Amino acid sequence: MVALARRSSTLTIPSGFTEGRGINNSRTVNGDYVGSDGNLHGFVLSGGTFTDFNIPGALQTTLLSINDPGDFTGDFDDGSGIFQAWFSVGGTITSFSVPGALSTFAYEIDNSTQLVVGYYIDSSGILHGYYRDTNGALHFPIDPSGLRCDNPVWT
């Protein structure tokens, strides 16, 4: 079992729990699962073959998306409890974090320009969008102008 802390409660997930997160036009699926060690591990399912995918040295790895060429995005925890975003293009892994963020998550990568989008959690616990352009520059925050979110209603 792994216990994930949330703002107001703890969610306990049994060992072996698996999430499919992305699929591309070649029908390659990616996602993550809770291993017998109680940590999240990434996987790729292609042609009926299940393959583990973990960031070297990471305690936990999630795979959040896959594009048509087979590039991935996700996040990982190196044991510090702070998740960093990453993407893999052609097998080369690049990790990054929004400066000052408690955690950064990479949710999508486009098919051709290595544009990555996701969200981060700031030091106050507020979520904001960002994107990382093809030159590696981070653009943040992406927030609705003049709006704030007082869950669950936008005001």
Order of alpha helices (4+ residues) and beta strands (2+ residues): beta-beta-beta-beta-beta-beta-beta-beta-beta-beta-beta-beta-beta-beta-beta-beta
